[in-house]
Amino acid sequence: MRLRRRIAMLDSGLGGLGVLAAVRSIMPDADVMYFADTARVPYGDRPLPQVAEFGRQIIAWLLPYEPSLIIVASGTTCAAFEQVDFRCPDVTQLGIVECAAEAAVRCTKNDRIGVVATAATADSGIFGRRLRALRSDLEVTEVGAPALVPLVEAGAWRTQEARAAVDASVRPLTAAGCDVVILGCTHFPHLERWFRESFRAGVTISDPAVACAAAAARILADAQPGTGRLEFAASGDAALFGRRALALTGIAGIAARHVDPATLSVLGRATPSGTV
């Protein structure tokens, strides 16, 4: 049976909207269901097995949408799924970490790559493993920046507080002489203005959204076109998510469906661990 250009996306909140925008720029006809786990954001301060369980619950909720592709638009969820060795058995699953690593390796000239991510993602070392699997001679510096996701979720991405937090987070990467820096959390490209101010000239800032969208387009190149329908769900305040998404992306008329986290937990209990 021919695949349909139907995509399910999951993130802890607003971050994955950058991936959504990149996907839509390449595949405007794609039908997308975007799930924002805003009731349980941020993920970066949580134990990875708990984050993996959240991700598994959300995928179980998304499967009735019958996606041809699931995009894990959360670096922390990618790290969590790696730790527990989880992949959806029935639908192709694409994570931002693998896409970002491949793009960064192509860009570096001095073989020093930096990663700024959530604390959980940085501590897991997932980016370093993926990068060194592609090029064993790379020098990789991974930095956790726990202050950044809450600033984006609070709508404070343009503030001086955000500017100062970004500047503090990148100092180890500047000291390491990295010429490519991966924004390893999809919330962070929403702070790109401040990242560009903080880095010296000649540093390439790598947004995983672009690479992820390109990979998704390759996977669905021969799929049956969709209608371009966008749907949203949020585990927290759905109206607030819609307002923040509008301010961040300009996407108007977002009427997100509220999904109670208790509903997700029930799905998790009904599904054997490691499967969906």
C-alpha positions as CSV (number, residue, x, y, z in Angstrom):
1,M,0.0,0.0,0.0
2,R,1.3,3.4,-0.9
3,L,2.2,5.6,2.0
4,R,0.3,8.8,2.7
5,R,2.1,12.1,3.4
6,R,0.9,12.1,7.0
7,I,3.2,12.9,9.8
8,A,2.9,12.8,13.6
9,M,5.2,15.0,15.6
10,L,5.9,15.1,19.4
11,D,7.7,17.6,21.5
12,S,7.6,18.8,25.1
13,G,6.1,22.1,24.0
14,L,6.8,24.9,21.6
15,G,10.2,23.8,20.4
16,G,9.2,21.4,17.7
17,L,7.2,24.1,15.9
18,G,10.5,25.1,14.2
19,V,10.7,21.5,12.8
20,L,7.0,21.8,11.7
21,A,7.8,25.0,9.8
22,A,10.7,23.4,8.1
23,V,8.7,20.4,7.1
24,R,5.9,22.6,5.8
25,S,8.4,24.6,3.7
26,I,9.4,21.4,1.9
27,M,6.1,19.5,1.9
28,P,3.3,22.0,2.1
29,D,0.8,19.3,1.3
30,A,1.8,17.1,4.3
31,D,-0.9,16.5,6.9
32,V,0.6,16.9,10.4
33,M,-0.6,16.2,13.9
34,Y,1.6,18.0,16.4
35,F,1.5,17.0,20.1
36,A,2.9,19.4,22.7
37,D,3.4,17.9,26.2
38,T,3.1,21.3,27.8
39,A,1.7,19.9,31.1
40,R,5.0,18.1,31.7
41,V,7.5,20.5,30.2
42,P,10.5,20.9,30.7
43,Y,11.8,17.4,30.0
44,G,15.5,18.3,30.6
45,D,15.3,18.1,34.4
46,R,13.6,14.7,34.4
47,P,15.1,11.2,34.5
48,L,15.4,9.8,31.0
49,P,13.3,6.6,31.7
50,Q,10.4,8.9,32.7
51,V,10.8,11.0,29.6
52,A,10.8,7.8,27.5
53,E,7.6,6.7,29.2
54,F,6.0,10.1,28.3
55,G,7.2,9.7,24.7
56,R,5.8,6.2,24.5
57,Q,2.4,7.3,25.8
58,I,2.2,10.2,23.3
59,I,3.1,7.9,20.4
60,A,0.4,5.5,21.5
61,W,-2.0,8.4,21.5
62,L,-0.8,9.5,18.0
63,L,-1.0,6.1,16.3
64,P,-4.8,6.2,15.6
65,Y,-4.0,9.2,13.4
66,E,-2.4,6.6,11.1
67,P,0.9,8.5,10.4
68,S,3.4,7.3,7.8
69,L,6.2,8.9,9.8
70,I,6.7,9.9,13.4
71,I,9.1,12.8,14.1
72,V,10.6,12.9,17.6
73,A,11.2,16.7,17.7
74,S,12.6,16.6,21.2
75,G,16.3,15.9,21.8
76,T,15.7,14.8,25.3
77,T,13.1,12.3,24.1
78,C,15.6,11.0,21.5
79,A,18.1,10.5,24.4
80,A,15.5,8.8,26.5
81,F,14.4,6.4,23.7
82,E,18.1,5.5,23.1
83,Q,18.6,4.7,26.8
84,V,15.6,2.3,26.9
85,D,16.1,1.0,23.4
86,F,12.7,2.1,22.2
87,R,11.5,2.5,18.6
88,C,7.9,2.3,17.3
89,P,7.7,-1.1,15.6
90,D,5.0,-0.2,13.1
91,V,5.8,3.3,11.9
92,T,9.1,4.8,10.6
93,Q,10.5,7.0,13.4
94,L,12.8,9.9,12.8
95,G,14.7,11.8,15.5
96,I,16.3,15.2,15.4
97,V,19.6,13.9,16.9
98,E,20.5,11.6,14.1
99,C,19.6,14.3,11.5
100,A,21.6,17.0,13.4
101,A,24.7,14.9,13.7
102,E,24.9,14.1,10.0
103,A,24.4,17.8,9.0
104,A,27.1,19.0,11.5
105,V,29.7,16.5,10.3
106,R,29.3,17.9,6.8
107,C,29.8,21.5,8.0
108,T,32.8,21.3,10.3
109,K,36.2,22.4,9.0
110,N,38.3,22.1,12.1
111,D,36.7,18.9,13.4
112,R,35.4,20.6,16.6
113,I,31.7,20.4,17.1
114,G,29.8,21.8,20.0
115,V,26.3,20.9,21.2
116,V,24.1,23.0,23.5
117,A,21.1,21.0,24.7
118,T,19.0,20.3,27.8
119,A,20.9,19.1,30.8
120,A,19.4,15.5,30.4
121,T,20.4,15.4,26.7
122,A,23.9,16.7,27.3
123,D,24.5,14.4,30.3
124,S,23.3,11.4,28.2
125,G,26.1,12.0,25.7
126,I,23.8,11.0,22.8
127,F,25.1,13.7,20.4
128,G,28.7,12.8,21.0
129,R,28.0,9.1,20.3
130,R,26.2,9.8,17.1
131,L,28.8,12.3,15.9
132,R,31.8,10.0,16.7
133,A,29.9,7.1,15.0
134,L,30.1,9.1,11.8
135,R,33.7,10.5,12.4
136,S,35.7,9.0,15.2
137,D,38.3,11.8,15.1
138,L,35.9,14.6,16.0
139,E,36.3,16.6,19.2
140,V,32.8,17.1,20.7
141,T,31.9,19.4,23.5
142,E,28.3,19.0,24.9
143,V,26.9,21.6,27.2
144,G,23.6,21.6,29.1
145,A,21.6,24.8,29.3
146,P,18.6,24.2,31.7
147,A,17.5,27.8,31.8
148,L,16.6,28.1,28.1
149,V,13.5,25.9,27.6
150,P,11.5,27.6,30.4
151,L,12.3,31.0,28.9
152,V,10.9,29.9,25.5
153,E,7.8,28.3,27.0
154,A,7.2,31.4,29.1
155,G,7.2,33.6,25.9
156,A,10.4,35.3,27.0
157,W,12.5,34.5,23.9
158,R,13.2,38.2,23.1
159,T,14.2,39.3,26.6
160,Q,17.5,40.4,28.0
161,E,17.2,37.5,30.5
162,A,17.2,35.1,27.5
163,R,20.2,36.9,26.0
164,A,22.2,36.6,29.2
165,A,21.3,32.9,29.6
166,V,22.3,32.1,26.0
167,D,25.6,34.0,26.5
168,A,26.4,32.0,29.6
169,S,25.6,28.7,28.0
170,V,27.9,29.1,25.0
171,R,31.1,30.1,26.8
172,P,32.5,26.5,27.1
173,L,31.9,26.0,23.3
174,T,33.7,29.2,22.4
175,A,36.6,28.2,24.7
176,A,36.7,24.8,23.0
177,G,37.1,26.5,19.6
178,C,34.1,24.8,18.0
179,D,33.4,25.9,14.5
180,V,30.0,24.2,14.3
181,V,27.4,24.3,17.2
182,I,24.3,22.1,17.1
183,L,21.3,23.6,18.8
184,G,20.4,20.2,20.3
185,C,17.0,21.2,21.7
186,T,14.3,22.3,19.3
187,H,13.4,25.1,21.6
188,F,16.8,26.7,21.1
189,P,16.5,27.9,17.5
190,H,13.8,30.3,18.8
191,L,16.7,32.0,20.6
192,E,18.9,32.0,17.5
193,R,19.2,35.8,17.6
194,W,21.0,35.6,20.9
195,F,23.2,32.7,19.8
196,R,24.4,34.6,16.8
197,E,25.3,37.5,19.0
198,S,27.2,35.3,21.4
199,F,29.4,33.4,18.9
200,R,32.4,34.8,17.1
201,A,32.3,35.2,13.3
202,G,32.9,31.9,11.5
203,V,30.9,29.7,13.8
204,T,28.1,27.8,12.0
205,I,24.9,27.4,14.1
206,S,23.2,24.2,13.1
207,D,19.4,24.0,13.5
208,P,18.3,20.4,13.4
209,A,14.9,21.3,12.0
210,V,16.3,21.9,8.5
211,A,18.1,18.5,8.4
212,C,15.1,16.7,9.9
213,A,12.7,18.2,7.4
214,A,15.0,17.2,4.5
215,A,15.2,13.6,5.9
216,A,11.4,13.5,6.3
217,A,10.9,14.6,2.7
218,R,13.2,11.9,1.5
219,I,11.3,9.2,3.4
220,L,8.0,10.4,2.0
221,A,9.2,11.4,-1.5
222,D,6.9,8.8,-3.2
223,A,4.0,9.1,-0.7
224,Q,0.5,10.0,-1.7
225,P,0.1,13.8,-1.3
226,G,-1.8,15.1,1.6
227,T,-4.2,18.0,1.9
228,G,-1.9,20.2,4.1
229,R,-4.0,19.9,7.2
230,L,-2.5,20.9,10.5
231,E,-3.8,19.6,13.8
232,F,-2.5,20.3,17.3
233,A,-2.9,18.7,20.7
234,A,-1.5,19.9,24.0
235,S,-1.5,18.2,27.4
236,G,-1.5,21.6,29.2
237,D,-3.4,24.8,28.6
238,A,-4.4,24.4,24.9
239,A,-5.5,28.1,24.5
240,L,-2.2,29.3,25.9
241,F,-0.3,27.0,23.6
242,G,-2.1,28.5,20.6
243,R,-1.3,32.1,21.7
244,R,2.3,31.3,22.3
245,A,2.6,29.4,19.0
246,L,1.1,32.3,17.1
247,A,3.5,34.8,18.7
248,L,6.5,32.5,18.0
249,T,5.7,31.3,14.4
250,G,2.9,33.4,13.0
251,I,0.7,30.4,12.5
252,A,-2.8,31.7,13.1
253,G,-6.0,30.0,14.2
254,I,-4.3,27.2,16.1
255,A,-7.2,25.4,18.0
256,A,-5.2,22.8,19.9
257,R,-7.1,19.9,21.4
258,H,-6.5,19.4,25.1
259,V,-5.4,15.9,26.1
260,D,-5.3,15.2,29.9
261,P,-2.0,13.6,31.0
262,A,-4.1,11.1,32.9
263,T,-5.4,9.9,29.5
264,L,-1.9,9.4,28.4
265,S,-1.0,7.5,31.5
266,V,-3.9,5.1,31.0
267,L,-2.6,4.5,27.4
268,G,0.8,3.8,28.8
269,R,-0.5,1.3,31.3
270,A,-2.5,-0.5,28.6
271,T,0.5,-0.9,26.4
272,P,3.3,-3.3,27.2
273,S,6.6,-1.5,27.9
274,G,8.8,-1.2,24.8
275,T,6.0,-1.4,22.3
276,V,3.1,0.8,21.1
